Amino acid sequence: MTIGIWVLGDQLWQQQSALASCKQDKKRYPVILIESSQYVQQRPYHGQKLVLVWSAMRHFAEELKSDGWDVTYQISEDFVTPLQAWIQEYRITQLRVMTPSDRPFEQFINNLDLNCNVSLIPNNHFLWSKQEFHDWAKSRKRLLLEDFYRQGRKRFNILMDGDKPIGGKWNFDKQNRKPPKKNLATPTALWFEPDRITISVIERIEELKLNIYGKIEPFRWGVTRQQAKQVLGHFLTQCFSNFGTYQDAMVTGEDTLWHSLISPYLNLGLLQPMEVIKAAEQAYHSKELALNNVEGFIRQVLGWREYMYGIYHHTEADYGDGNWFNHHHPLPQFYWDGAKTEMNCLRQILTQVERTGYAHHIQRLMVLSNFALIAGVSPQEIESWFHAAFIDAYDWVMQTNVIGMGQFADGGKLASKPYAASANYINKMSDYCGNCTFDRTSRHSPNACPFNFFYWDFLDRHREKLKSLGRMNLVLANLKKISPEELAQIKSLAENWWTKENC
């Protein structure tokens, strides 16, 4: 039997399970990586996402070669043609692939008609396997993130003092919601200049004339494990001390603030979740950092990331079709061109995404996703945009984060209430409203901020459904204080907004 290994573009780690299953005699087991121009035309991906993935793949292929693997790297229109030729050349009888993180690509592999057996090796890029998450979830009425996070802390002995959490509390989230101060001294992000391999990838993408989103240059992301480790180290030394405190803040001209910027590298396999968690925990013990900053960061990796992956594989395959509020408006065109909106918060963030492929979690959840929710955009349209636009986007990430958390389209399987907010929240957590043409204090005047009239119209038109969610009772009580006349004005503004030509 001749075994061959296919390494996918988001499995770039030497200890990934398919490679690890053959590491005892590397020269005996040929490896293939494939760039498919056809595959990346599924949606208008951000140009920098394509550069990141293909450049990281090419660098990883060189790393494997240097480590003694027999590596074939194919640049092709599709996956099947080079796979079949490679299987024939090496007389491969068993093709090993680490199980993809995304369901659609796993199904694609299962449907391949190749002249060999295909063996999917369990994915080891996450701390919880699919079966372990299922075992945790199957006896629970509600799959609460907080319960899962605490179980993870105990299981992996992270920030624990015996069987108790360090600091006496599991969660310091209340200390991690500070709005930005004036004249914040923010750290400079660590970026990199493209090397010859990355430049060649950029040239290839430009030659293909793909329908891509955003600006392909300047490209400044890391593309190797070494660079990814540098980004992690930079975060721990330069940003960690204020990360939690200001993790929800949004500031004009500040693309990164104190955020780690490691999600693209985690999702590619260039960094591993436990090494990130252990490094953060070690920084806490050695530098005496405030616990709220450390706990808040670890909760994102050990809690949020693992939970979202677990939910994705625990729920039915049609999870992405959910539409609890029955929203069907098309995605506004300004999502594809931020300059087309006069709402300053949206314009600031969307133009940032066009430049970098990145926005931090509150910009995504409480501005980009929030607006789509309250305006009644189709959950599938906004999810598809997120998947195309962000440099760290994959199916397992976006199905749960956008369909479940952002749009509440699953009816509460993931979140206990919709993440909906008016301009008041955005004004509190950012400086965007001060330079906006709309009136953040009004919800029914001709110049009222759309976040305001859409928010109250959202609550009004879904009043009956929202009553079933206990956490919405206080907000719905405030809705009762609005007169029928004002609600009619609000509804009119919301309906008329959709008749504008640029929408």
DOZAFI-651073 format. One record per residue (C-alpha): z, y, x. Coordinates in steps of 0.2 Angstrom, whole numbers, padded with zeros to 4 digits, always signed. Example, Ala and Ser with C-alpha at 12.3 -4.5 7.8 and 13.67 -1.06 7.14 Angstrom:
# DOZAFI-651073
+0039-0022+0062/+0036-0005+0068/
This chain:
# DOZAFI-651073
+0000+0000+0000/-0005+0017+0006/+0006+0032+0000/+0000+0049-0001/+0010+0065-0006/+0003+0080-0016/+0014+0095-0013/+0013+0108-0027/+0013+0127-0025/+0031+0129-0031/+0038+0114-0021/+0038+0122-0003/+0053+0113+0004/+0053+0100+0018/+0067+0091+0009/+0059+0091-0008/+0060+0073-0016/+0042+0067-0013/+0042+0072+0005/+0060+0066+0008/+0055+0049+0001/+0043+0047+0016/+0051+0056+0030/+0056+0041+0040/+0038+0039+0047/+0029+0055+0043/+0012+0051+0052/+0010+0036+0040/+0010+0047+0024/-0004+0059+0022/+0000+0076+0013/-0012+0087+0003/-0010+0105-0004/-0023+0112-0015/-0027+0130-0020/-0037+0130-0037/-0046+0145-0042/-0049+0138-0059/-0030+0135-0062/-0026+0153-0059/-0038+0159-0072/-0027+0153-0086/-0020+0171-0088/-0022+0187-0079/-0008+0184-0066/-0002+0198-0056/-0012+0199-0040/+0003+0199-0029/+0009+0183-0037/-0007+0174-0032/-0005+0181-0014/+0013+0175-0013/+0010+0157-0019/-0006+0154-0009/+0000+0162+0007/+0017+0153+0005/+0007+0137+0003/-0004+0140+0018/+0011+0144+0029/+0021+0129+0023/+0006+0118+0027/+0006+0124+0045/+0025+0121+0045/+0022+0103+0040/+0009+0100+0053/+0020+0107+0066/+0034+0095+0060/+0022+0080+0062/+0015+0077+0045/-0004+0073+0043/-0008+0088+0031/-0024+0092+0022/-0026+0109+0014/-0040+0111+0002/-0047+0127-0006/-0056+0122-0021/-0062+0127-0039/-0051+0113-0046/-0037+0101-0042/-0046+0084-0046/-0062+0085-0035/-0052+0087-0018/-0039+0075-0024/-0051+0061-0027/-0060+0064-0011/-0044+0064-0001/-0038+0048-0010/-0054+0039-0006/-0054+0045+0012/-0036+0039+0016/-0038+0024+0004/-0022+0030-0005/-0015+0017-0018/+0000+0027-0023/+0001+0046-0025/+0018+0053-0025/+0022+0070-0033/+0039+0078-0036/+0040+0080-0054/+0034+0098-0059/+0047+0110-0065/+0035+0115-0079/+0031+0104-0093/+0012+0108-0095/+0008+0104-0077/+0018+0088-0078/+0007+0083-0093/-0008+0088-0083/-0003+0076-0069/+0000+0062-0082/-0017+0064-0089/-0026+0063-0072/-0038+0049-0070/-0037+0045-0052/-0041+0029-0042/-0023+0026-0038/-0006+0025-0046/+0003+0041-0048/+0022+0041-0046/+0032+0056-0051/+0048+0058-0040/+0063+0066-0049/+0064+0085-0045/+0078+0090-0033/+0075+0109-0033/+0090+0111-0045/+0108+0107-0045/+0108+0098-0062/+0095+0085-0065/+0087+0085-0083/+0098+0069-0087/+0114+0077-0081/+0111+0092-0092/+0107+0082-0107/+0123+0072-0104/+0133+0088-0104/+0124+0095-0119/+0122+0080-0131/+0140+0081-0138/+0141+0100-0140/+0138+0110-0156/+0133+0126-0146/+0126+0126-0129/+0135+0141-0122/+0131+0147-0105/+0149+0151-0101/+0154+0133-0105/+0140+0127-0093/+0144+0139-0080/+0163+0134-0079/+0158+0116-0079/+0147+0120-0064/+0160+0129-0055/+0172+0114-0057/+0159+0101-0053/+0153+0110-0037/+0170+0117-0032/+0163+0135-0031/+0175+0150-0031/+0189+0138-0036/+0208+0137-0031/+0212+0119-0035/+0207+0117-0053/+0209+0136-0057/+0196+0150-0054/+0199+0161-0039/+0206+0178-0046/+0213+0169-0062/+0197+0173-0072/+0180+0164-0074/+0170+0179-0078/+0171+0197-0071/+0156+0203-0082/+0166+0218-0089/+0167+0226-0072/+0148+0224-0069/+0141+0236-0082/+0144+0253-0073/+0130+0266-0077/+0122+0274-0062/+0131+0289-0054/+0122+0304-0047/+0116+0304-0029/+0119+0285-0026/+0116+0279-0008/+0106+0264-0012/+0101+0251+0002/+0083+0250+0008/+0075+0233+0003/+0068+0221+0017/+0050+0220+0016/+0036+0212+0027/+0019+0217+0034/+0005+0204+0029/+0001+0192+0044/-0017+0185+0047/-0014+0171+0034/-0009+0183+0020/-0023+0195+0024/-0035+0180+0022/-0028+0176+0005/-0029+0194+0000/-0047+0194+0005/-0051+0177-0004/-0043+0184-0020/-0053+0200-0019/-0069+0189-0016/-0066+0178-0031/-0066+0194-0043/-0052+0186-0054/-0046+0195-0069/-0029+0200-0062/-0015+0211-0067/-0007+0225-0056/-0010+0231-0039/-0013+0218-0025/-0008+0229-0011/+0003+0235-0003/+0009+0217-0002/+0026+0216+0006/+0034+0200+0000/+0040+0186+0012/+0029+0171+0012/+0039+0159+0023/+0056+0151+0023/+0062+0161+0038/+0057+0177+0029/+0066+0171+0013/+0082+0168+0023/+0080+0185+0031/+0080+0193+0013/+0095+0183+0008/+0104+0188+0024/+0099+0206+0021/+0106+0206+0003/+0123+0198+0009/+0125+0211+0022/+0118+0227+0015/+0118+0225-0004/+0132+0213-0009/+0146+0225-0009/+0139+0235-0024/+0128+0221-0032/+0139+0217-0047/+0145+0234-0051/+0128+0242-0053/+0118+0226-0058/+0114+0233-0075/+0110+0251-0069/+0092+0258-0070/+0087+0273-0059/+0070+0282-0058/+0062+0279-0041/+0073+0265-0037/+0064+0248-0038/+0077+0237-0031/+0094+0245-0030/+0107+0232-0024/+0097+0217-0031/+0094+0202-0020/+0075+0200-0023/+0077+0181-0020/+0071+0174-0036/+0053+0172-0030/+0059+0162-0015/+0071+0151-0025/+0057+0147-0038/+0045+0142-0024/+0057+0131-0015/+0058+0143+0000/+0077+0145-0003/+0088+0132-0012/+0101+0136-0025/+0116+0128-0016/+0113+0136+0001/+0112+0153-0008/+0128+0150-0017/+0137+0144-0002/+0131+0159+0008/+0138+0171-0005/+0154+0162-0006/+0156+0162+0013/+0152+0181+0013/+0166+0183+0000/+0179+0174+0011/+0174+0182+0027/+0171+0200+0022/+0184+0202+0008/+0171+0208-0004/+0176+0213-0022/+0177+0197-0033/+0166+0205-0047/+0151+0207-0036/+0152+0189-0029/+0156+0181-0045/+0142+0190-0054/+0129+0185-0042/+0135+0167-0041/+0135+0166-0060/+0116+0171-0060/+0112+0156-0048/+0124+0143-0053/+0125+0148-0071/+0110+0157-0078/+0096+0149-0067/+0102+0131-0070/+0106+0134-0088/+0089+0140-0092/+0081+0126-0083/+0092+0114-0092/+0088+0121-0109/+0070+0121-0106/+0070+0102-0103/+0083+0098-0116/+0074+0106-0131/+0058+0100-0139/+0041+0103-0131/+0037+0115-0146/+0051+0127-0141/+0039+0140-0136/+0031+0141-0153/+0048+0148-0161/+0047+0164-0171/+0063+0165-0181/+0060+0183-0186/+0042+0180-0191/+0035+0194-0179/+0016+0195-0178/+0012+0212-0171/+0000+0212-0156/+0007+0217-0139/+0004+0235-0136/-0009+0239-0124/+0002+0250-0113/+0011+0234-0107/-0005+0231-0097/-0006+0249-0092/+0010+0258-0091/+0002+0275-0090/-0003+0274-0108/+0014+0276-0115/+0024+0292-0117/+0041+0283-0117/+0048+0287-0100/+0058+0271-0098/+0044+0260-0102/+0032+0270-0091/+0044+0269-0076/+0046+0251-0077/+0029+0245-0082/+0021+0255-0068/+0034+0248-0056/+0029+0230-0061/+0011+0235-0058/+0015+0240-0041/+0027+0226-0036/+0027+0212-0049/+0045+0215-0050/+0059+0222-0061/+0077+0218-0062/+0085+0208-0076/+0091+0223-0087/+0074+0232-0085/+0066+0216-0092/+0079+0211-0105/+0085+0228-0112/+0069+0238-0111/+0053+0227-0109/+0059+0213-0120/+0070+0223-0131/+0056+0235-0137/+0045+0220-0141/+0059+0212-0151/+0063+0227-0162/+0045+0233-0164/+0041+0216-0171/+0029+0209-0157/+0023+0191-0158/+0036+0181-0146/+0021+0172-0139/+0011+0187-0134/+0026+0195-0125/+0030+0179-0117/+0013+0177-0111/+0013+0194-0104/+0029+0191-0094/+0022+0175-0087/+0007+0184-0081/+0015+0200-0075/+0030+0194-0064/+0030+0187-0047/+0044+0175-0050/+0037+0169-0067/+0035+0151-0072/+0034+0142-0088/+0052+0135-0087/+0058+0153-0083/+0049+0162-0096/+0050+0150-0111/+0069+0151-0111/+0071+0169-0105/+0058+0177-0117/+0057+0166-0132/+0075+0162-0132/+0086+0176-0124/+0074+0191-0126/+0066+0188-0143/+0079+0176-0151/+0064+0167-0158/+0073+0150-0157/+0085+0156-0170/+0101+0155-0159/+0099+0139-0149/+0101+0149-0133/+0109+0166-0137/+0123+0170-0150/+0114+0186-0156/+0098+0196-0153/+0098+0207-0137/+0092+0222-0147/+0097+0240-0143/+0093+0258-0147/+0090+0273-0135/+0109+0275-0133/+0110+0259-0122/+0095+0265-0111/+0102+0282-0109/+0119+0275-0104/+0113+0263-0091/+0099+0274-0084/+0092+0292-0081/+0076+0288-0089/+0080+0298-0106/+0082+0314-0097/+0064+0316-0093/+0057+0309-0109/+0047+0318-0122/+0055+0309-0136/+0072+0314-0143/+0085+0300-0139/+0097+0307-0151/+0086+0306-0167/+0081+0291-0177/+0071+0299-0191/+0063+0315-0185/+0045+0317-0180/+0050+0316-0162/+0063+0303-0163/+0063+0290-0149/+0054+0274-0155/+0068+0263-0148/+0079+0272-0161/+0068+0270-0177/+0062+0253-0172/+0080+0247-0169/+0087+0252-0186/+0071+0246-0195/+0073+0229-0186/+0091+0228-0192/+0086+0233-0210/+0071+0222-0212/+0080+0207-0205/+0097+0211-0213/+0099+0195-0223/+0095+0184-0208/+0106+0194-0196/+0121+0192-0209/+0122+0173-0203/+0126+0179-0185/+0144+0183-0184/+0142+0195-0169/+0131+0206-0179/+0143+0211-0193/+0149+0226-0184/+0132+0233-0181/+0127+0229-0199/+0142+0238-0206/+0135+0254-0197/+0118+0251-0205/+0126+0252-0222/+0131+0270-0218/+0113+0276-0217/+0106+0283-0233/+0092+0275-0242/+0082+0291-0240/+0084+0290-0221/+0080+0272-0220/+0064+0276-0229/+0060+0289-0216/+0064+0276-0202/+0053+0263-0210/+0039+0275-0211/+0040+0280-0193/+0040+0262-0188/+0025+0257-0199/+0015+0273-0194/+0018+0269-0175/+0007+0254-0177/-0007+0264-0184/-0009+0274-0168/-0025+0271-0158/-0017+0266-0142/-0006+0253-0150/
